Amino acid sequence: MFGLMRAKGTDRELWRKHYCGTCKTIGRDYGQQARLLVNHDFVFLSELLTGADDAHFSLPAYEPRTCATLPAQTDVPPLLRYISACTLLLTEYKIEDHALDSAKRRWHLARRLFSKRFRKARRQLQDFGFPLADLDRILSRQSAIEAGQAFAPGQNPIDQINRAAEPTAQATALVFRHGAIIARSNHDLADIGLAFGRLIYWLDAYEDYHRDQRTGSFNPIRLHAMSLPDAAAEIRRQSRSLASSLPTEFAPRLEANVERKLQNRFPLFRSKTKIHHFQPMRTLSDSPLARAAMLTLIALIPAQAGTMGSIAKWVGISVGALVLLAILAVIVKQLGCDCCDCCCDACSSCG
């Protein structure tokens, strides 16, 4: 799952309601496989605009830990439908950006796999009166701004990187502002969205620094010769500024997640680009086995996955499916069947 605003500690139960509500609404509107795209930052938007007492959280279909049970179309509240559509739309932009910058096939395959869902999300947002043309225009400037940037001694690197972050910041502000309109909120979240989008851009550049250095991809921190410690200091400054404008329950979570991104704690083993962490398993639904179960069933049998209401059923059936697949693989190997010879003689990628 993607995004910055993961929940830890005492606020996790309330967060889980919004997370499950968003995830299940995506499943209802765009199919089980689209639930793989759920984003913590849109869950955060749901938290900002609603509360624990929202009526739909009391519906059985929205109960946490009943992953496969989806709500009826008539039970989906407008705000969650809007947030789900935004999740799909921003994923489309991200995949498109990766597909343009990378020769790797996975991004082109992802674009083809979700193309119908992306079109449906656009129609859904048009029904909400969302200014899609404005969003397309804003984000279309990103590549041009980045292409036009060049290192110049004497320029303030923070100003230059903030300029590169502007399309992302403005797009996030647009999504937050329209969400407040749909939720009939008295708060204009445009300023929060602007600061949040800018912070996300900085964090992405910080996290991708070494990978971009290795691949030669654009990275504003690297381009403007800013050291990583200086970049981290600016990210922390932006985080503190944004936290001061958030409701008090969200400020500690924001700063904790920013620190998690900036410094990796409890490393088990190191690689060139990542540090892997140890995290204690709280419940079965939090375990890697449960997550693997959900992903396996969504990928293999998305239609039938909706008939299983509990984590235990997901785990049991998916483990069985994995065992059967392993047995089948052994049988195929024993029969001497080479997959490339059987199904893709002309496939150059198989060697």
Backbone hydrogen bonds in HBPLUS format (Angstrom, degrees):
<---DONOR---> <-ACCEPTOR-->    atom                        ^
c    i                          cat <-CA-CA->   ^        H-A-AA   ^      H-
h    n   atom  resd res      DA  || num        DHA   H-A  angle D-A-AA Bond
n    s   type  num  typ     dist DA aas  dist angle  dist       angle   num
A0002-PHE N   A0038-VAL O   3.42 MM  36  6.71 164.5  2.44 153.9 153.2     1
A0040-HIS N   A0002-PHE O   2.62 MM  38  5.95 170.0  1.63 158.2 154.4     2
A0006-ARG N   A0004-LEU O   2.81 MM   2  5.92 141.2  1.96 109.6  97.6     3
A0012-ARG N   A0009-GLY O   3.27 MM   3  5.78 162.4  2.30 118.9 121.1     4
A0015-TRP N   A0011-ASP O   3.09 MM   4  6.22 163.2  2.12 149.3 154.7     5
A0016-ARG N   A0012-ARG O   2.78 MM   4  5.92 148.9  1.88 145.8 154.3     6
A0017-LYS N   A0014-LEU O   3.17 MM   3  5.48 129.5  2.43 102.6 114.4     7
A0018-HIS N   A0015-TRP O   3.04 MM   3  5.32 116.1  2.46 103.0 117.8     8
A0019-TYR N   A0015-TRP O   2.83 MM   4  6.09 160.4  1.87 156.3 163.1     9
A0020-CYS N   A0016-ARG O   2.77 MM   4  5.85 173.8  1.78 153.1 155.0    10
A0021-GLY N   A0017-LYS O   2.89 MM   4  5.91 151.6  1.97 137.5 146.5    11
A0022-THR N   A0018-HIS O   2.92 MM   4  6.08 160.3  1.96 147.7 151.9    12
A0023-CYS N   A0019-TYR O   2.89 MM   4  6.08 171.2  1.90 156.1 159.0    13
A0024-LYS N   A0020-CYS O   2.85 MM   4  5.83 166.4  1.87 149.5 153.6    14
A0025-THR N   A0021-GLY O   3.07 MM   4  6.07 148.8  2.18 136.7 145.3    15
A0026-ILE N   A0022-THR O   2.98 MM   4  6.23 156.4  2.04 150.6 156.7    16
A0027-GLY N   A0023-CYS O   3.02 MM   4  6.34 155.4  2.09 143.5 150.5    17
A0028-ARG N   A0024-LYS O   2.88 MM   4  6.14 150.1  1.97 144.0 151.9    18
A0029-ASP N   A0025-THR O   2.91 MM   4  6.09 166.0  1.93 154.6 157.5    19
A0030-TYR N   A0026-ILE O   2.77 MM   4  5.53 154.4  1.83 149.9 156.6    20
A0031-GLY N   A0027-GLY O   3.04 MM   4  4.55 133.6  2.26 119.4 122.2    21
A0034-ALA N   A0031-GLY O   3.12 MM   3  5.61 133.6  2.35 109.5 120.9    22
A0035-ARG N   A0032-GLN O   3.04 MM   3  5.56 156.8  2.10 113.6 120.9    23
A0036-LEU N   A0033-GLN O   3.15 MM   3  5.93 168.1  2.16 119.5 123.2    24
A0037-LEU N   A0034-ALA O   3.02 MM   3  5.67 166.7  2.03 118.5 122.7    25
A0038-VAL N   A0035-ARG O   3.30 MM   3  5.58 171.8  2.31 113.8 114.5    26
A0042-PHE N   A0039-ASN O   3.17 MM   3  5.64 137.0  2.37 109.8 120.0    27
A0043-VAL N   A0039-ASN O   3.23 MM   4  6.60 148.1  2.33 146.5 156.0    28
A0044-PHE N   A0040-HIS O   2.95 MM   4  6.21 147.6  2.05 139.5 148.2    29
A0045-LEU N   A0041-ASP O   3.16 MM   4  6.44 142.5  2.30 129.2 138.3    30
A0046-SER N   A0042-PHE O   3.06 MM   4  6.37 150.0  2.15 140.3 147.5    31
A0047-GLU N   A0043-VAL O   3.00 MM   4  6.39 151.2  2.08 146.7 154.9    32
A0048-LEU N   A0044-PHE O   2.92 MM   4  6.24 152.4  1.99 148.5 156.2    33
A0049-LEU N   A0045-LEU O   3.09 MM   4  6.25 149.1  2.18 146.4 153.6    34
A0050-THR N   A0046-SER O   2.95 MM   4  5.92 133.3  2.17 147.7 157.7    35
A0054-ASP N   A0051-GLY O   3.37 MM   3  5.76 169.1  2.38 115.1 115.6    36
A0057-PHE N   A0054-ASP O   3.17 MM   3  5.95 154.1  2.24 120.7 127.2    37
A0058-SER N   A0055-ALA O   3.10 MM   3  5.81 159.9  2.14 119.7 125.3    38
A0059-LEU N   A0056-HIS O   3.21 MM   3  5.43 161.4  2.25 107.0 112.7    39
A0062-TYR N   A0059-LEU O   2.99 MM   3  5.48 148.4  2.10 114.4 123.6    40
A0063-GLU N   A0060-PRO O   3.10 MM   3  5.25 165.7  2.12 110.3 113.8    41
A0069-THR N   A0066-THR O   3.14 MM   3  5.84 148.1  2.24 121.5 130.0    42
A0075-ASP N   A0072-ALA O   2.90 MM   3  5.22 149.3  1.99 109.5 119.4    43
A0076-VAL N   A0073-GLN O   3.40 MM   3  5.67 165.2  2.42 107.5 111.8    44
A0081-ARG N   A0077-PRO O   3.13 MM   4  6.39 155.8  2.19 154.2 161.7    45
A0082-TYR N   A0078-PRO O   2.84 MM   4  6.10 153.1  1.91 151.9 159.4    46
A0083-ILE N   A0079-LEU O   2.87 MM   4  6.16 163.4  1.90 154.0 158.2    47
A0084-SER N   A0080-LEU O   2.90 MM   4  5.99 154.6  1.97 142.9 149.8    48
A0085-ALA N   A0081-ARG O   3.05 MM   4  6.24 157.7  2.10 143.4 149.1    49
A0086-CYS N   A0082-TYR O   2.93 MM   4  6.22 157.7  1.98 152.1 158.6    50
A0087-THR N   A0083-ILE O   2.94 MM   4  6.14 150.2  2.03 144.0 152.0    51
A0088-LEU N   A0084-SER O   3.14 MM   4  6.48 157.5  2.19 148.5 152.9    52
A0089-LEU N   A0085-ALA O   2.92 MM   4  6.17 160.6  1.96 149.9 155.9    53
A0090-LEU N   A0086-CYS O   2.90 MM   4  6.01 175.4  1.90 157.1 157.8    54
A0091-THR N   A0087-THR O   3.08 MM   4  6.12 145.4  2.20 138.2 148.0    55
A0092-GLU N   A0088-LEU O   2.93 MM   4  6.21 147.1  2.04 144.6 153.5    56
A0092-GLU N   A0089-LEU O   3.07 MM   3  5.04 117.6  2.47  93.0 108.2    57
A0093-TYR N   A0089-LEU O   3.13 MM   4  6.57 155.4  2.19 149.6 155.0    58
A0094-LYS N   A0090-LEU O   3.05 MM   4  6.25 157.9  2.10 142.2 148.2    59
A0095-ILE N   A0091-THR O   2.86 MM   4  6.06 167.2  1.88 156.9 159.6    60
A0096-GLU N   A0092-GLU O   2.88 MM   4  6.00 162.0  1.92 150.8 156.5    61
A0097-ASP N   A0093-TYR O   2.92 MM   4  6.09 153.3  1.99 145.6 152.8    62
A0098-HIS N   A0094-LYS O   3.00 MM   4  6.30 159.4  2.04 149.4 154.5    63
A0099-ALA N   A0095-ILE O   2.80 MM   4  6.00 156.8  1.85 151.6 158.8    64
A0100-LEU N   A0096-GLU O   3.03 MM   4  6.22 147.9  2.13 144.2 151.6    65
A0101-ASP N   A0097-ASP O   3.10 MM   4  6.29 148.5  2.20 142.8 151.4    66
A0102-SER N   A0098-HIS O   2.83 MM   4  5.69 135.9  2.03 149.6 159.0    67
A0108-HIS N   A0105-ARG O   3.06 MM   3  5.31 117.2  2.47 103.7 118.9    68
A0109-LEU N   A0105-ARG O   2.88 MM   4  6.14 157.4  1.93 159.9 167.5    69
A0110-ALA N   A0106-ARG O   2.88 MM   4  6.02 154.7  1.94 141.3 148.5    70
A0111-ARG N   A0107-TRP O   3.00 MM   4  6.16 153.3  2.08 140.4 147.5    71
A0112-ARG N   A0108-HIS O   3.10 MM   4  6.35 154.0  2.17 141.9 148.1    72
A0113-LEU N   A0109-LEU O   2.83 MM   4  6.04 158.7  1.88 151.6 158.3    73
A0114-PHE N   A0110-ALA O   3.07 MM   4  6.19 159.6  2.12 151.6 154.6    74
A0118-PHE N   A0114-PHE O   2.85 MM   4  6.10 154.6  1.91 159.0 167.4    75
A0119-ARG N   A0115-SER O   3.05 MM   4  6.34 155.9  2.11 147.4 153.1    76
A0120-LYS N   A0116-LYS O   3.00 MM   4  6.26 153.1  2.07 143.9 151.5    77
A0121-ALA N   A0117-ARG O   2.92 MM   4  6.18 154.3  1.99 148.6 155.3    78
A0122-ARG N   A0118-PHE O   3.07 MM   4  6.38 152.8  2.15 146.3 153.1    79
A0123-ARG N   A0119-ARG O   3.07 MM   4  6.41 156.1  2.13 146.7 152.8    80
A0124-GLN N   A0120-LYS O   2.89 MM   4  6.16 154.9  1.96 149.1 156.6    81
A0125-LEU N   A0121-ALA O   2.94 MM   4  6.20 157.5  2.00 150.0 155.2    82
A0126-GLN N   A0122-ARG O   2.96 MM   4  6.21 149.4  2.06 145.3 153.9    83
A0127-ASP N   A0123-ARG O   3.05 MM   4  6.34 149.8  2.14 145.0 152.6    84
A0128-PHE N   A0124-GLN O   3.20 MM   4  6.59 133.8  2.42 136.1 148.4    85
A0128-PHE N   A0125-LEU O   3.07 MM   3  4.95 127.7  2.35  91.4 105.6    86
A0130-PHE N   A0125-LEU O   2.99 MM   5  5.37 160.8  2.02 160.4 154.1    87
A0129-GLY N   A0126-GLN O   2.97 MM   3  5.03 156.6  2.03 104.0 111.0    88
A0132-LEU N   A0130-PHE O   2.85 MM   2  5.75 126.9  2.13 114.9  98.8    89
A0135-LEU N   A0131-PRO O   3.14 MM   4  6.53 156.8  2.20 150.6 157.3    90
A0136-ASP N   A0132-LEU O   2.84 MM   4  6.12 166.7  1.86 161.3 164.4    91
A0137-ARG N   A0133-ALA O   2.96 MM   4  6.11 157.9  2.01 144.4 150.7    92
A0138-ILE N   A0134-ASP O   2.90 MM   4  6.12 158.6  1.95 148.6 154.3    93
A0139-LEU N   A0135-LEU O   2.99 MM   4  6.18 175.8  1.99 159.3 159.6    94
A0140-SER N   A0136-ASP O   2.92 MM   4  5.90 140.6  2.07 141.7 152.4    95
A0141-ARG N   A0138-ILE O   3.23 MM   3  5.69 154.0  2.30 107.4 114.8    96
A0142-GLN N   A0139-LEU O   3.14 MM   3  5.43 158.8  2.19 108.3 114.6    97
A0145-ILE N   A0141-ARG O   2.91 MM   4  6.08 161.6  1.94 160.3 165.1    98
A0146-GLU N   A0142-GLN O   3.01 MM   4  6.23 167.3  2.03 155.4 158.8    99
A0147-ALA N   A0143-SER O   2.84 MM   4  5.94 158.1  1.89 147.3 154.0   100
A0148-GLY N   A0144-ALA O   3.00 MM   4  6.08 140.8  2.16 139.1 148.9   101
A0149-GLN N   A0146-GLU O   3.23 MM   3  5.32 157.8  2.28 102.2 108.9   102
A0155-GLN N   A0152-ALA O   3.20 MM   3  5.95 164.9  2.22 142.8 144.7   103
A0160-GLN N   A0156-ASN O   3.20 MM   4  6.52 159.3  2.25 152.2 158.3   104
A0161-ILE N   A0157-PRO O   2.90 MM   4  6.08 159.9  1.94 151.0 155.9   105
A0162-ASN N   A0158-ILE O   2.91 MM   4  6.05 158.4  1.95 148.8 155.3   106
A0163-ARG N   A0159-ASP O   3.00 MM   4  6.18 144.8  2.12 140.2 149.6   107
A0164-ALA N   A0160-GLN O   3.09 MM   4  6.45 152.0  2.18 142.3 149.2   108
A0165-ALA N   A0161-ILE O   2.92 MM   4  6.18 138.8  2.09 142.4 154.6   109
A0166-GLU N   A0163-ARG O   3.22 MM   3  5.24 156.3  2.28 101.6 108.7   110
A0169-ALA N   A0165-ALA O   2.97 MM   4  6.15 162.0  2.00 159.1 165.0   111
A0170-GLN N   A0166-GLU O   2.83 MM   4  5.99 165.4  1.85 159.8 162.9   112
A0171-ALA N   A0167-PRO O   2.93 MM   4  6.04 158.5  1.98 148.6 154.5   113
A0172-THR N   A0168-THR O   3.06 MM   4  6.21 159.8  2.10 146.4 151.6   114
A0173-ALA N   A0169-ALA O   2.98 MM   4  6.19 154.5  2.04 145.5 153.0   115
A0174-LEU N   A0170-GLN O   2.98 MM   4  6.21 151.0  2.07 144.7 151.9   116
A0175-VAL N   A0171-ALA O   3.09 MM   4  6.40 158.6  2.13 149.4 154.2   117
A0176-PHE N   A0172-THR O   2.97 MM   4  6.19 165.3  2.00 153.9 157.6   118
A0177-ARG N   A0173-ALA O   2.86 MM   4  5.95 163.3  1.89 149.3 154.5   119
A0178-HIS N   A0174-LEU O   3.07 MM   4  6.18 166.9  2.09 148.3 151.7   120
A0179-GLY N   A0175-VAL O   3.03 MM   4  6.12 148.0  2.14 141.0 150.3   121
A0180-ALA N   A0176-PHE O   3.08 MM   4  6.38 150.6  2.17 147.8 154.4   122
A0181-ILE N   A0177-ARG O   3.24 MM   4  6.64 144.4  2.38 140.5 149.9   123
A0182-ILE N   A0178-HIS O   3.03 MM   4  6.37 159.4  2.07 151.7 156.0   124
A0183-ALA N   A0179-GLY O   2.92 MM   4  6.12 156.3  1.98 149.2 156.1   125
A0185-SER N   A0180-ALA O   2.88 MM   5  5.07 167.1  1.90 156.8 158.1   126
A0184-ARG N   A0181-ILE O   3.09 MM   3  4.95 150.5  2.18  97.1 106.0   127
A0193-GLY N   A0189-LEU O   2.83 MM   4  6.05 163.9  1.86 158.4 163.5   128
A0194-LEU N   A0190-ALA O   2.83 MM   4  6.04 152.3  1.90 148.6 156.4   129
A0195-ALA N   A0191-ASP O   3.06 MM   4  6.28 167.3  2.07 149.1 151.4   130
A0196-PHE N   A0192-ILE O   2.84 MM   4  5.94 156.6  1.89 150.2 157.8   131
A0197-GLY N   A0193-GLY O   2.88 MM   4  5.94 164.4  1.90 148.3 152.2   132
A0198-ARG N   A0194-LEU O   3.10 MM   4  6.28 156.7  2.16 144.5 150.8   133
A0199-LEU N   A0195-ALA O   3.00 MM   4  6.17 157.3  2.05 144.3 150.5   134
A0200-ILE N   A0196-PHE O   2.98 MM   4  6.22 157.0  2.03 150.6 156.7   135
A0201-TYR N   A0197-GLY O   3.10 MM   4  6.33 154.4  2.17 143.9 150.1   136
A0202-TRP N   A0198-ARG O   3.12 MM   4  6.45 162.1  2.15 151.6 155.4   137
A0203-LEU N   A0199-LEU O   2.94 MM   4  6.19 164.4  1.96 153.9 158.4   138
A0204-ASP N   A0200-ILE O   2.89 MM   4  6.09 159.8  1.93 151.7 156.9   139
A0205-ALA N   A0201-TYR O   3.04 MM   4  6.28 161.9  2.07 150.4 155.1   140
A0206-TYR N   A0202-TRP O   2.90 MM   4  6.14 153.5  1.97 149.0 157.0   141
A0207-GLU N   A0203-LEU O   2.84 MM   4  6.06 167.0  1.86 156.0 158.7   142
A0208-ASP N   A0204-ASP O   2.92 MM   4  5.98 153.6  1.99 147.4 154.7   143
A0209-TYR N   A0206-TYR O   3.40 MM   3  5.33 164.3  2.43 102.6 106.8   144
A0212-ASP N   A0208-ASP O   2.75 MM   4  5.80 168.1  1.76 166.5 169.8   145
A0213-GLN N   A0209-TYR O   2.93 MM   4  6.11 147.1  2.04 142.9 152.8   146
A0214-ARG N   A0210-HIS O   2.97 MM   4  6.17 148.4  2.07 141.8 149.8   147
A0215-THR N   A0211-ARG O   2.92 MM   4  6.19 153.0  1.99 150.3 157.8   148
A0216-GLY N   A0212-ASP O   2.72 MM   4  5.44 128.6  1.99 139.7 150.7   149
A0217-SER N   A0212-ASP O   3.08 MM   5  4.69 124.4  2.40 126.3 134.4   150
A0223-LEU N   A0219-ASN O   2.83 MM   4  5.97 163.9  1.86 159.0 164.6   151
A0224-HIS N   A0220-PRO O   3.11 MM   4  6.06 159.9  2.15 142.5 146.0   152
A0226-MET N   A0221-ILE O   3.08 MM   5  5.37 167.4  2.09 167.3 164.5   153
A0225-ALA N   A0222-ARG O   3.10 MM   3  5.14 159.8  2.15 111.2 111.9   154
A0231-ALA N   A0227-SER O   2.92 MM   4  6.21 154.0  1.99 149.4 157.6   155
A0232-ALA N   A0228-LEU O   2.82 MM   4  6.01 158.0  1.87 152.4 158.1   156
A0233-ALA N   A0229-PRO O   3.00 MM   4  6.22 150.9  2.09 141.8 149.4   157
A0234-GLU N   A0230-ASP O   3.07 MM   4  6.37 154.1  2.14 145.8 151.9   158
A0235-ILE N   A0231-ALA O   2.93 MM   4  6.19 156.1  1.98 149.8 156.9   159
A0236-ARG N   A0232-ALA O   2.94 MM   4  6.16 157.1  1.99 148.2 154.0   160
A0237-ARG N   A0233-ALA O   3.00 MM   4  6.23 150.6  2.09 141.0 149.4   161
A0238-GLN N   A0234-GLU O   2.94 MM   4  6.22 162.3  1.97 152.0 155.8   162
A0239-SER N   A0235-ILE O   2.87 MM   4  6.05 152.5  1.95 145.2 153.7   163
A0240-ARG N   A0236-ARG O   2.93 MM   4  6.16 160.0  1.97 150.8 154.6   164
A0241-SER N   A0237-ARG O   3.05 MM   4  6.28 158.8  2.10 147.7 153.7   165
A0242-LEU N   A0238-GLN O   2.92 MM   4  6.14 162.7  1.95 151.5 155.7   166
A0243-ALA N   A0239-SER O   2.85 MM   4  5.99 161.6  1.88 150.3 156.1   167
A0244-SER N   A0240-ARG O   3.11 MM   4  6.27 145.5  2.23 142.5 149.9   168
A0245-SER N   A0242-LEU O   2.96 MM   3  5.38 149.5  2.06 110.3 119.7   169
A0246-LEU N   A0243-ALA O   3.22 MM   3  5.19 157.2  2.27 101.8 108.7   170
A0250-PHE N   A0247-PRO O   2.95 MM   3  5.77 158.5  1.99 128.6 134.5   171
A0254-LEU N   A0250-PHE O   3.00 MM   4  6.24 161.8  2.03 159.6 164.5   172
A0255-GLU N   A0251-ALA O   3.14 MM   4  6.40 172.3  2.15 159.3 159.8   173
A0256-ALA N   A0252-PRO O   2.91 MM   4  6.00 154.7  1.97 146.5 153.9   174
A0257-ASN N   A0253-ARG O   2.95 MM   4  6.10 159.0  2.00 150.6 155.7   175
A0258-VAL N   A0254-LEU O   2.95 MM   4  6.19 153.9  2.02 151.6 159.4   176
A0259-GLU N   A0255-GLU O   3.03 MM   4  6.21 159.7  2.08 143.3 148.5   177
A0260-ARG N   A0256-ALA O   2.93 MM   4  6.19 149.3  2.03 140.5 149.6   178
A0261-LYS N   A0257-ASN O   3.02 MM   4  6.28 147.5  2.13 142.1 149.8   179
A0261-LYS N   A0258-VAL O   3.11 MM   3  5.12 119.4  2.49  93.7 108.3   180
A0262-LEU N   A0258-VAL O   2.95 MM   4  6.23 149.7  2.04 146.6 155.7   181
A0263-GLN N   A0259-GLU O   2.83 MM   4  5.88 157.9  1.87 156.9 160.3   182
A0268-LEU N   A0276-HIS O   3.04 MM   8  5.91 155.0  2.11 150.7 156.8   183
A0271-SER N   A0274-LYS O   3.14 MM   3  5.42 162.2  2.18 165.7 161.7   184
A0286-ASP N   A0283-THR O   3.04 MM   3  5.21 142.9  2.18 101.7 112.6   185
A0287-SER N   A0284-LEU O   3.14 MM   3  5.17 154.6  2.20 102.9 110.7   186
A0291-ARG N   A0287-SER O   3.14 MM   4  6.49 161.5  2.17 151.4 156.6   187
A0292-ALA N   A0288-PRO O   2.80 MM   4  5.97 157.8  1.85 148.9 155.5   188
A0293-ALA N   A0289-LEU O   2.86 MM   4  6.06 148.2  1.96 141.3 150.6   189
A0294-MET N   A0290-ALA O   2.96 MM   4  6.26 159.6  2.00 150.4 154.5   190
A0295-LEU N   A0291-ARG O   2.97 MM   4  6.20 169.7  1.98 154.5 156.8   191
A0296-THR N   A0292-ALA O   2.88 MM   4  5.93 157.8  1.93 146.2 152.7   192
A0297-LEU N   A0293-ALA O   3.07 MM   4  6.24 171.8  2.08 153.9 155.4   193
A0298-ILE N   A0294-MET O   2.96 MM   4  6.06 163.1  1.99 152.2 157.7   194
A0299-ALA N   A0295-LEU O   2.98 MM   4  6.01 155.0  2.04 142.8 149.5   195
A0300-LEU N   A0296-THR O   2.90 MM   4  6.04 161.2  1.94 152.4 157.7   196
A0301-ILE N   A0297-LEU O   2.83 MM   4  5.36 151.5  1.91 137.2 146.7   197
A0305-ALA N   A0301-ILE O   2.93 MM   4  5.97 139.5  2.09 153.2 165.7   198
A0307-THR N   A0304-GLN O   3.01 MM   3  5.67 169.3  2.02 122.1 125.2   199
A0308-MET N   A0305-ALA O   3.31 MM   3  5.88 172.5  2.32 118.6 120.7   200
A0314-TRP N   A0310-SER O   3.22 MM   4  6.57 159.2  2.26 146.7 152.6   201
A0315-VAL N   A0311-ILE O   2.91 MM   4  6.21 164.2  1.94 160.5 164.0   202
A0316-GLY N   A0312-ALA O   2.95 MM   4  6.11 172.3  1.95 152.7 155.1   203
A0317-ILE N   A0313-LYS O   3.00 MM   4  6.01 174.1  2.00 153.9 155.8   204
A0318-SER N   A0314-TRP O   2.97 MM   4  5.90 160.0  2.01 146.2 152.8   205
A0319-VAL N   A0315-VAL O   2.94 MM   4  5.94 160.1  1.98 150.3 155.7   206
A0320-GLY N   A0316-GLY O   3.14 MM   4  6.30 157.0  2.19 141.2 147.7   207
A0321-ALA N   A0317-ILE O   2.89 MM   4  6.18 152.8  1.97 145.7 153.7   208
A0322-LEU N   A0318-SER O   2.84 MM   4  6.11 156.7  1.89 149.9 155.8   209
A0323-VAL N   A0319-VAL O   2.94 MM   4  6.18 155.5  2.00 149.1 155.6   210
A0324-LEU N   A0320-GLY O   2.97 MM   4  6.23 162.0  2.01 151.0 155.5   211
A0325-LEU N   A0321-ALA O   2.94 MM   4  6.19 157.7  1.99 148.7 154.9   212
A0326-ALA N   A0322-LEU O   2.94 MM   4  6.16 151.8  2.02 144.4 152.1   213
A0327-ILE N   A0323-VAL O   2.92 MM   4  6.23 158.5  1.96 152.7 158.2   214
A0328-LEU N   A0324-LEU O   2.90 MM   4  6.12 162.9  1.93 151.4 156.1   215
A0329-ALA N   A0325-LEU O   2.92 MM   4  6.13 152.0  2.00 143.7 151.2   216
A0330-VAL N   A0326-ALA O   3.04 MM   4  6.36 152.2  2.12 146.7 153.5   217
A0331-ILE N   A0327-ILE O   2.96 MM   4  6.28 159.6  2.00 153.2 158.8   218
A0332-VAL N   A0328-LEU O   2.92 MM   4  6.14 164.5  1.94 152.8 156.8   219
A0333-LYS N   A0329-ALA O   2.99 MM   4  6.16 155.2  2.05 142.3 149.4   220
A0334-GLN N   A0330-VAL O   2.89 MM   4  6.13 154.4  1.95 148.7 155.8   221
A0335-LEU N   A0331-ILE O   2.98 MM   4  6.24 144.3  2.11 146.8 156.5   222
A0337-CYS N   A0332-VAL O   3.21 MM   5  5.73 167.3  2.22 162.8 158.9   223
A0336-GLY N   A0333-LYS O   2.98 MM   3  5.12 152.9  2.06 102.6 111.0   224
A0341-ASP N   A0338-ASP O   2.99 MM   3  5.32 118.4  2.38 104.4 119.5   225
A0342-CYS N   A0338-ASP O   2.97 MM   4  6.23 150.0  2.06 154.5 164.2   226
A0343-CYS N   A0339-CYS O   3.05 MM   4  6.08 162.9  2.08 150.5 153.5   227
A0344-CYS N   A0340-CYS O   3.07 MM   4  4.97 147.2  2.18 123.2 131.0   228
A0347-CYS N   A0344-CYS O   2.96 MM   3  5.15 165.6  1.98 116.4 118.7   229
A0350-CYS N   A0347-CYS O   3.38 MM   3  5.88 160.5  2.42 109.4 114.5   230
A0351-GLY N   A0348-SER O   3.27 MM   3  5.72 166.8  2.29 112.1 115.8   231
